[in-house]
């Protein structure tokens, strides 16, 4: 994400999204009522004598957003709304079809947590491959701001490690890893397969081997991948990982709930804690942001930190089941 200009006095931020993930983040920032402006293509009527033709022309448009749609497959963010201003005097409705490397200006009352997410997005998010395996199968996922499961590779159940079948299994995993140009690779599992996999890679591709970190997890499959996120392994090897931070915060919440220690959840309890100035970190599910904006603003004014937990990963889904709003407290408070 390239933040070209920030003018908070006038609530303006000019942004150039650089990746599909940047568009995904903007989709969460742009809400109905936001003022969005930029250059865009639009069919313009041209009169030539008695004839009227339409041509596509790049013009400036400012609109009030009404409908926001993120199309991941097309790497496009569509923002539809009523035209407020146009360089060609256009009226009616228009749809911005924003793609990576296109500049857009967003005017809204920016929340501190939104500015922090934009600031974090300025950093190039490394592509991290997570591979969890045993002798039977391997699951590979790509982690950027989000987690995407790539594939499952079937292993050599019943075969001994070191056999030709095992080498074929490892070769197939390596092919998947090479297909995705990763900055770092985490290979994990409950047994010895991870170490043998790492040795196999080191023997055949030293450049790929230099990117590898191994870790021990209790599970394979998707649960094993989620376990890597919970353990803090990602945060140890990369500086900026929004998903890893969200998972860590959600797990901290679950741990405190189990211990009944410096935590509250639910609107009534959280509201009381915010009013008392007892909130250190306010956690809000991305599914509930709009209904809790007032509470989030109050929390920030009283010195609390607001963090959004996206609900499109396992820890976020589980957090939403607790009501989607919780607070990690500075000190224990008694419920009235």
C-alpha positions as a LaTeX table, in Angstrom:
\begin{tabular}{lrrr}
\hline
Residue & $x$ (\AA) & $y$ (\AA) & $z$ (\AA) \\
\hline
Unk1 & 0.00 & 0.00 & 0.00 \\
Unk2 & 1.38 & 3.38 & $-0.98$ \\
Unk3 & $-0.08$ & 6.23 & 1.08 \\
Unk4 & 0.51 & 9.24 & $-1.16$ \\
Unk5 & $-1.02$ & 11.94 & 1.04 \\
Unk6 & $-2.66$ & 12.19 & 4.44 \\
Unk7 & $-4.66$ & 15.31 & 5.34 \\
Unk8 & $-6.51$ & 14.47 & 8.53 \\
Unk9 & $-7.56$ & 18.11 & 8.99 \\
Unk10 & $-9.84$ & 17.56 & 6.01 \\
Unk11 & $-10.29$ & 13.79 & 6.60 \\
Unk12 & $-8.53$ & 12.95 & 3.33 \\
Unk13 & $-6.22$ & 10.05 & 2.55 \\
Unk14 & $-4.87$ & 9.50 & $-0.97$ \\
Unk15 & $-3.90$ & 5.88 & $-1.54$ \\
Unk16 & $-2.43$ & 3.69 & $-4.25$ \\
Unk17 & $-3.20$ & 0.01 & $-3.54$ \\
Unk18 & $-0.38$ & $-2.16$ & $-4.86$ \\
Unk19 & $-1.73$ & $-5.69$ & $-4.39$ \\
Unk20 & $-5.00$ & $-7.60$ & $-4.27$ \\
Unk21 & $-4.59$ & $-7.77$ & $-0.50$ \\
Unk22 & $-4.45$ & $-3.96$ & $-0.40$ \\
Unk23 & $-7.81$ & $-3.87$ & $-2.19$ \\
Unk24 & $-9.17$ & $-6.36$ & 0.35 \\
Unk25 & $-8.08$ & $-4.03$ & 3.16 \\
Unk26 & $-9.62$ & $-0.97$ & 1.49 \\
Unk27 & $-12.92$ & $-2.84$ & 1.16 \\
Unk28 & $-13.00$ & $-2.90$ & 4.95 \\
Unk29 & $-12.22$ & 0.84 & 5.18 \\
Unk30 & $-14.73$ & 2.19 & 2.65 \\
Unk31 & $-18.24$ & 2.28 & 4.08 \\
Unk32 & $-21.51$ & 3.73 & 2.74 \\
Unk33 & $-21.35$ & 7.50 & 3.01 \\
Unk34 & $-17.59$ & 7.77 & 2.40 \\
Unk35 & $-16.57$ & 10.27 & $-0.27$ \\
Unk36 & $-14.40$ & 8.60 & $-2.91$ \\
Unk37 & $-12.68$ & 10.43 & $-5.75$ \\
Unk38 & $-10.19$ & 9.78 & $-8.50$ \\
Unk39 & $-9.64$ & 9.43 & $-12.23$ \\
Unk40 & $-11.84$ & 6.89 & $-13.94$ \\
Unk41 & $-13.06$ & 5.78 & $-17.36$ \\
Unk42 & $-16.63$ & 6.74 & $-18.23$ \\
Unk43 & $-18.72$ & 6.69 & $-21.38$ \\
Unk44 & $-19.17$ & 10.33 & $-22.49$ \\
Unk45 & $-21.79$ & 11.44 & $-25.01$ \\
Unk46 & $-20.38$ & 13.37 & $-27.98$ \\
Unk47 & $-22.71$ & 15.22 & $-30.36$ \\
Unk48 & $-21.61$ & 15.45 & $-33.97$ \\
Unk49 & $-24.26$ & 17.25 & $-35.95$ \\
Unk50 & $-27.46$ & 15.23 & $-35.68$ \\
Unk51 & $-25.59$ & 12.20 & $-34.41$ \\
Unk52 & $-24.72$ & 11.31 & $-30.85$ \\
Unk53 & $-21.91$ & 8.91 & $-30.06$ \\
Unk54 & $-20.32$ & 7.63 & $-26.87$ \\
Unk55 & $-16.63$ & 7.40 & $-26.20$ \\
Unk56 & $-14.67$ & 6.12 & $-23.21$ \\
Unk57 & $-12.79$ & 8.98 & $-21.61$ \\
Unk58 & $-10.70$ & 9.34 & $-18.47$ \\
Unk59 & $-12.31$ & 11.94 & $-16.22$ \\
Unk60 & $-12.28$ & 12.98 & $-12.58$ \\
Unk61 & $-15.26$ & 11.90 & $-10.45$ \\
Unk62 & $-16.15$ & 12.34 & $-6.80$ \\
Unk63 & $-18.98$ & 10.21 & $-5.45$ \\
Unk64 & $-20.70$ & 9.23 & $-2.22$ \\
Unk65 & $-20.19$ & 5.50 & $-1.76$ \\
Unk66 & $-23.29$ & 3.34 & $-1.46$ \\
Unk67 & $-22.19$ & $-0.15$ & $-2.52$ \\
Unk68 & $-18.75$ & $-1.68$ & $-2.02$ \\
Unk69 & $-17.73$ & $-5.01$ & $-3.59$ \\
Unk70 & $-14.36$ & $-6.75$ & $-3.52$ \\
Unk71 & $-13.70$ & $-9.12$ & $-6.42$ \\
Unk72 & $-10.65$ & $-11.17$ & $-5.46$ \\
Unk73 & $-10.64$ & $-13.23$ & $-8.66$ \\
Unk74 & $-10.58$ & $-10.09$ & $-10.78$ \\
Unk75 & $-8.27$ & $-8.23$ & $-8.38$ \\
Unk76 & $-10.74$ & $-5.36$ & $-8.33$ \\
Unk77 & $-12.59$ & $-3.20$ & $-5.80$ \\
Unk78 & $-15.91$ & $-1.84$ & $-7.09$ \\
Unk79 & $-17.34$ & 1.26 & $-5.38$ \\
Unk80 & $-20.72$ & 2.49 & $-6.61$ \\
Unk81 & $-22.36$ & 5.74 & $-5.59$ \\
Unk82 & $-24.03$ & 9.00 & $-6.58$ \\
Unk83 & $-21.80$ & 11.47 & $-8.41$ \\
Unk84 & $-21.12$ & 14.63 & $-6.40$ \\
Unk85 & $-18.60$ & 16.24 & $-8.73$ \\
Unk86 & $-17.22$ & 15.56 & $-12.21$ \\
Unk87 & $-14.71$ & 17.23 & $-14.51$ \\
Unk88 & $-17.15$ & 16.69 & $-17.40$ \\
Unk89 & $-20.31$ & 17.77 & $-15.59$ \\
Unk90 & $-21.55$ & 14.18 & $-15.32$ \\
Unk91 & $-24.52$ & 13.34 & $-13.08$ \\
Unk92 & $-26.23$ & 10.19 & $-11.86$ \\
Unk93 & $-24.34$ & 7.15 & $-10.60$ \\
Unk94 & $-20.90$ & 5.77 & $-11.31$ \\
Unk95 & $-18.84$ & 2.73 & $-10.31$ \\
Unk96 & $-15.14$ & 2.98 & $-9.62$ \\
Unk97 & $-13.39$ & $-0.24$ & $-10.65$ \\
Unk98 & $-10.20$ & 0.14 & $-8.65$ \\
Unk99 & $-7.30$ & $-2.17$ & $-9.47$ \\
Unk100 & $-3.74$ & $-2.35$ & $-8.11$ \\
Unk101 & $-1.57$ & 0.70 & $-8.95$ \\
Unk102 & $-4.61$ & 3.00 & $-9.37$ \\
Unk103 & $-4.82$ & 6.09 & $-7.15$ \\
Unk104 & $-7.94$ & 6.84 & $-5.13$ \\
Unk105 & $-8.77$ & 9.45 & $-2.48$ \\
Unk106 & $-11.03$ & 8.55 & 0.44 \\
Unk107 & $-12.72$ & 11.18 & 2.58 \\
Unk108 & $-14.23$ & 10.03 & 5.88 \\
Unk109 & $-13.87$ & 10.38 & 9.62 \\
Unk110 & $-10.81$ & 8.19 & 10.05 \\
Unk111 & $-10.53$ & 6.10 & 13.20 \\
Unk112 & $-7.15$ & 5.60 & 14.82 \\
Unk113 & $-7.28$ & 1.82 & 14.33 \\
Unk114 & $-7.96$ & 2.33 & 10.60 \\
Unk115 & $-4.95$ & 4.61 & 10.25 \\
Unk116 & $-2.82$ & 2.04 & 12.06 \\
Unk117 & $-3.94$ & $-0.68$ & 9.65 \\
Unk118 & $-3.10$ & 1.54 & 6.68 \\
Unk119 & 0.28 & 2.35 & 8.21 \\
Unk120 & 1.00 & $-1.35$ & 8.71 \\
Unk121 & $-0.01$ & $-2.02$ & 5.09 \\
Unk122 & 2.71 & 0.38 & 3.90 \\
Unk123 & 5.23 & $-2.33$ & 4.66 \\
Unk124 & 5.71 & $-5.06$ & 2.08 \\
Unk125 & 4.06 & $-8.08$ & 3.57 \\
Unk126 & 6.33 & $-11.08$ & 3.05 \\
Unk127 & 4.90 & $-14.16$ & 1.40 \\
Unk128 & 5.29 & $-16.98$ & 3.88 \\
Unk129 & 4.64 & $-20.61$ & 3.03 \\
Unk130 & 3.42 & $-22.84$ & 5.84 \\
Unk131 & 3.88 & $-26.58$ & 5.34 \\
Unk132 & 2.57 & $-28.98$ & 7.97 \\
Unk133 & 3.32 & $-32.63$ & 7.34 \\
Unk134 & 3.80 & $-36.14$ & 8.59 \\
Unk135 & 4.53 & $-39.31$ & 6.64 \\
Unk136 & 0.91 & $-39.55$ & 5.43 \\
Unk137 & 0.21 & $-36.10$ & 4.00 \\
Unk138 & 1.31 & $-32.48$ & 3.81 \\
Unk139 & $-0.79$ & $-29.32$ & 3.77 \\
Unk140 & 0.61 & $-26.11$ & 2.29 \\
Unk141 & $-0.79$ & $-22.61$ & 2.86 \\
Unk142 & 0.28 & $-19.11$ & 1.83 \\
Unk143 & 0.28 & $-16.35$ & 4.44 \\
Unk144 & 0.28 & $-12.66$ & 3.54 \\
Unk145 & $-2.26$ & $-10.48$ & 5.35 \\
Unk146 & $-4.55$ & $-13.50$ & 4.99 \\
Unk147 & $-4.18$ & $-17.25$ & 5.03 \\
Unk148 & $-4.95$ & $-19.24$ & 1.89 \\
Unk149 & $-4.78$ & $-23.03$ & 1.80 \\
Unk150 & $-2.94$ & $-24.06$ & $-1.36$ \\
Unk151 & $-3.16$ & $-27.85$ & $-1.49$ \\
Unk152 & $-2.83$ & $-31.20$ & 0.24 \\
Unk153 & $-0.08$ & $-33.57$ & $-0.92$ \\
Unk154 & $-0.67$ & $-37.25$ & $-0.23$ \\
Unk155 & 2.24 & $-39.01$ & 1.42 \\
Unk156 & 3.58 & $-42.51$ & 1.87 \\
Unk157 & 1.49 & $-44.02$ & 4.61 \\
Unk158 & 2.84 & $-47.47$ & 5.41 \\
Unk159 & 6.19 & $-46.78$ & 3.70 \\
Unk160 & 9.43 & $-46.25$ & 5.58 \\
Unk161 & 11.12 & $-42.86$ & 5.47 \\
Unk162 & 14.10 & $-42.79$ & 3.15 \\
Unk163 & 12.41 & $-45.00$ & 0.58 \\
Unk164 & 11.96 & $-44.02$ & $-3.05$ \\
Unk165 & 8.28 & $-43.36$ & $-2.37$ \\
Unk166 & 9.21 & $-40.93$ & 0.39 \\
Unk167 & 11.60 & $-39.09$ & $-1.94$ \\
Unk168 & 8.81 & $-38.79$ & $-4.50$ \\
Unk169 & 6.53 & $-37.43$ & $-1.76$ \\
Unk170 & 9.11 & $-34.84$ & $-0.71$ \\
Unk171 & 9.80 & $-33.92$ & $-4.35$ \\
Unk172 & 6.10 & $-33.22$ & $-4.87$ \\
Unk173 & 6.07 & $-30.93$ & $-1.83$ \\
Unk174 & 9.18 & $-29.12$ & $-3.09$ \\
Unk175 & 7.47 & $-28.56$ & $-6.45$ \\
Unk176 & 4.58 & $-26.85$ & $-4.63$ \\
Unk177 & 6.97 & $-24.70$ & $-2.58$ \\
Unk178 & 8.88 & $-23.63$ & $-5.69$ \\
Unk179 & 5.66 & $-22.76$ & $-7.48$ \\
Unk180 & 4.96 & $-20.05$ & $-4.90$ \\
Unk181 & 7.80 & $-17.52$ & $-4.67$ \\
Unk182 & 7.99 & $-17.28$ & $-0.88$ \\
Unk183 & 10.17 & $-15.02$ & 1.23 \\
Unk184 & 10.16 & $-17.47$ & 4.14 \\
Unk185 & 9.00 & $-21.07$ & 4.63 \\
Unk186 & 7.88 & $-22.73$ & 7.85 \\
Unk187 & 7.95 & $-26.54$ & 7.84 \\
Unk188 & 6.26 & $-28.07$ & 10.86 \\
Unk189 & 4.76 & $-31.29$ & 12.11 \\
Unk190 & 4.42 & $-33.60$ & 15.10 \\
Unk191 & 7.09 & $-36.14$ & 14.16 \\
Unk192 & 10.40 & $-36.46$ & 12.32 \\
Unk193 & 9.04 & $-35.87$ & 8.83 \\
Unk194 & 9.67 & $-32.11$ & 9.08 \\
Unk195 & 13.39 & $-32.59$ & 9.79 \\
Unk196 & 13.69 & $-35.15$ & 6.99 \\
Unk197 & 11.85 & $-32.78$ & 4.65 \\
Unk198 & 14.23 & $-29.93$ & 5.57 \\
Unk199 & 17.26 & $-32.19$ & 4.94 \\
Unk200 & 15.81 & $-33.26$ & 1.59 \\
Unk201 & 15.43 & $-29.61$ & 0.51 \\
Unk202 & 18.93 & $-28.72$ & 1.73 \\
Unk203 & 20.39 & $-31.52$ & $-0.38$ \\
Unk204 & 18.63 & $-30.47$ & $-3.57$ \\
Unk205 & 18.13 & $-26.68$ & $-3.34$ \\
Unk206 & 20.31 & $-24.63$ & $-0.98$ \\
Unk207 & 18.63 & $-21.34$ & $-1.97$ \\
Unk208 & 15.24 & $-22.72$ & $-0.96$ \\
Unk209 & 16.72 & $-24.28$ & 2.18 \\
Unk210 & 17.98 & $-20.87$ & 3.35 \\
Unk211 & 14.36 & $-19.69$ & 3.66 \\
Unk212 & 13.29 & $-22.55$ & 5.94 \\
Unk213 & 12.40 & $-22.50$ & 9.62 \\
Unk214 & 11.23 & $-25.74$ & 11.27 \\
Unk215 & 8.75 & $-25.94$ & 14.12 \\
Unk216 & 6.99 & $-28.62$ & 16.15 \\
Unk217 & 3.21 & $-28.72$ & 16.30 \\
Unk218 & 0.88 & $-31.31$ & 17.77 \\
Unk219 & $-1.42$ & $-31.58$ & 14.75 \\
Unk220 & $-1.29$ & $-31.93$ & 10.98 \\
Unk221 & $-3.64$ & $-30.41$ & 8.40 \\
Unk222 & $-5.38$ & $-27.07$ & 8.91 \\
Unk223 & $-5.30$ & $-27.42$ & 12.74 \\
Unk224 & $-1.51$ & $-27.67$ & 12.51 \\
Unk225 & $-1.31$ & $-24.55$ & 10.35 \\
Unk226 & $-3.48$ & $-22.66$ & 12.84 \\
Unk227 & $-1.20$ & $-23.91$ & 15.62 \\
Unk228 & 1.80 & $-22.29$ & 13.92 \\
Unk229 & $-0.04$ & $-18.96$ & 14.02 \\
Unk230 & $-0.97$ & $-19.37$ & 17.69 \\
Unk231 & 2.57 & $-20.27$ & 18.74 \\
Unk232 & 3.99 & $-16.92$ & 17.59 \\
Unk233 & 6.39 & $-18.56$ & 15.14 \\
Unk234 & 5.50 & $-16.11$ & 12.36 \\
Unk235 & 6.09 & $-13.05$ & 14.52 \\
Unk236 & 9.55 & $-14.37$ & 15.37 \\
Unk237 & 10.66 & $-14.50$ & 11.73 \\
Unk238 & 8.86 & $-11.50$ & 10.22 \\
Unk239 & 8.25 & $-8.03$ & 11.59 \\
Unk240 & 4.81 & $-7.34$ & 10.14 \\
Unk241 & 2.06 & $-9.96$ & 10.01 \\
Unk242 & $-1.47$ & $-8.74$ & 10.66 \\
Unk243 & $-2.94$ & $-12.24$ & 10.74 \\
Unk244 & $-0.33$ & $-13.51$ & 13.19 \\
Unk245 & $-0.98$ & $-10.54$ & 15.48 \\
Unk246 & $-4.75$ & $-11.05$ & 15.31 \\
Unk247 & $-4.37$ & $-14.74$ & 16.13 \\
Unk248 & $-2.08$ & $-13.94$ & 19.07 \\
Unk249 & $-4.55$ & $-11.37$ & 20.45 \\
Unk250 & $-7.50$ & $-13.75$ & 20.05 \\
Unk251 & $-5.57$ & $-16.53$ & 21.80 \\
Unk252 & $-4.67$ & $-14.13$ & 24.62 \\
Unk253 & $-8.39$ & $-13.42$ & 24.99 \\
Unk254 & $-9.27$ & $-17.15$ & 25.07 \\
Unk255 & $-6.56$ & $-17.79$ & 27.67 \\
Unk256 & $-7.76$ & $-14.98$ & 29.92 \\
Unk257 & $-11.37$ & $-16.15$ & 29.65 \\
Unk258 & $-10.32$ & $-19.64$ & 30.75 \\
Unk259 & $-8.44$ & $-18.16$ & 33.71 \\
Unk260 & $-11.11$ & $-15.50$ & 34.40 \\
Unk261 & $-8.29$ & $-12.98$ & 34.50 \\
Unk262 & $-8.41$ & $-9.29$ & 33.44 \\
Unk263 & $-10.90$ & $-9.76$ & 30.61 \\
Unk264 & $-14.52$ & $-8.95$ & 29.79 \\
Unk265 & $-16.66$ & $-9.65$ & 26.74 \\
Unk266 & $-20.16$ & $-8.74$ & 25.61 \\
Unk267 & $-21.44$ & $-5.23$ & 24.90 \\
Unk268 & $-22.67$ & $-4.42$ & 28.43 \\
Unk269 & $-19.53$ & $-5.59$ & 30.22 \\
Unk270 & $-17.15$ & $-4.03$ & 27.69 \\
Unk271 & $-19.02$ & $-0.71$ & 27.73 \\
Unk272 & $-18.67$ & $-0.55$ & 31.52 \\
Unk273 & $-14.95$ & $-1.34$ & 31.33 \\
Unk274 & $-14.40$ & 1.35 & 28.68 \\
Unk275 & $-16.28$ & 3.94 & 30.76 \\
Unk276 & $-14.11$ & 3.05 & 33.77 \\
Unk277 & $-10.92$ & 3.57 & 31.74 \\
Unk278 & $-9.89$ & $-0.02$ & 32.52 \\
Unk279 & $-9.43$ & $-1.18$ & 28.92 \\
Unk280 & $-5.90$ & $-1.74$ & 27.70 \\
Unk281 & $-6.87$ & $-3.33$ & 24.36 \\
Unk282 & $-10.35$ & $-3.40$ & 22.85 \\
Unk283 & $-10.91$ & $-6.32$ & 20.46 \\
Unk284 & $-13.67$ & $-5.99$ & 17.87 \\
Unk285 & $-14.63$ & $-8.48$ & 15.18 \\
Unk286 & $-14.61$ & $-7.06$ & 11.65 \\
Unk287 & $-18.22$ & $-8.26$ & 11.41 \\
Unk288 & $-19.24$ & $-5.88$ & 14.23 \\
Unk289 & $-17.19$ & $-2.75$ & 13.56 \\
Unk290 & $-19.97$ & $-0.46$ & 12.39 \\
Unk291 & $-22.27$ & $-1.13$ & 15.34 \\
Unk292 & $-19.48$ & $-0.46$ & 17.86 \\
Unk293 & $-17.82$ & 2.61 & 16.31 \\
Unk294 & $-18.95$ & 4.90 & 19.16 \\
Unk295 & $-17.51$ & 2.58 & 21.79 \\
Unk296 & $-14.26$ & 2.25 & 19.83 \\
Unk297 & $-13.90$ & 6.03 & 19.61 \\
Unk298 & $-14.50$ & 6.42 & 23.36 \\
Unk299 & $-11.92$ & 3.74 & 24.11 \\
Unk300 & $-9.28$ & 5.52 & 22.04 \\
Unk301 & $-10.10$ & 8.86 & 23.70 \\
Unk302 & $-9.50$ & 7.25 & 27.11 \\
Unk303 & $-6.12$ & 5.86 & 26.09 \\
Unk304 & $-7.13$ & 2.35 & 25.06 \\
Unk305 & $-5.89$ & 0.56 & 21.95 \\
Unk306 & $-8.41$ & $-0.77$ & 19.43 \\
Unk307 & $-7.61$ & $-3.89$ & 17.41 \\
Unk308 & $-9.78$ & $-5.45$ & 14.71 \\
Unk309 & $-10.00$ & $-9.24$ & 14.51 \\
Unk310 & $-10.97$ & $-10.31$ & 10.99 \\
Unk311 & $-13.51$ & $-13.12$ & 10.94 \\
Unk312 & $-12.14$ & $-14.92$ & 7.88 \\
Unk313 & $-9.69$ & $-17.11$ & 9.79 \\
Unk314 & $-10.15$ & $-19.74$ & 12.50 \\
Unk315 & $-9.24$ & $-17.62$ & 15.53 \\
Unk316 & $-11.42$ & $-14.79$ & 14.20 \\
Unk317 & $-14.39$ & $-17.11$ & 13.68 \\
Unk318 & $-14.06$ & $-18.42$ & 17.23 \\
Unk319 & $-13.75$ & $-14.88$ & 18.61 \\
Unk320 & $-16.97$ & $-13.90$ & 16.83 \\
Unk321 & $-18.78$ & $-16.71$ & 18.67 \\
Unk322 & $-18.06$ & $-14.82$ & 21.91 \\
Unk323 & $-20.07$ & $-11.88$ & 20.58 \\
Unk324 & $-17.34$ & $-10.19$ & 18.56 \\
Unk325 & $-16.40$ & $-7.61$ & 21.20 \\
Unk326 & $-14.07$ & $-8.01$ & 24.18 \\
Unk327 & $-11.54$ & $-6.11$ & 26.25 \\
Unk328 & $-8.17$ & $-7.03$ & 27.67 \\
Unk329 & $-8.01$ & $-5.04$ & 30.91 \\
Unk330 & $-5.31$ & $-3.06$ & 32.67 \\
Unk331 & $-6.62$ & $-4.36$ & 35.99 \\
Unk332 & $-9.34$ & $-6.68$ & 37.22 \\
Unk333 & $-12.73$ & $-5.05$ & 37.73 \\
Unk334 & $-15.68$ & $-6.38$ & 39.66 \\
Unk335 & $-18.93$ & $-6.93$ & 37.83 \\
Unk336 & $-21.83$ & $-5.01$ & 39.31 \\
\hline
\end{tabular}
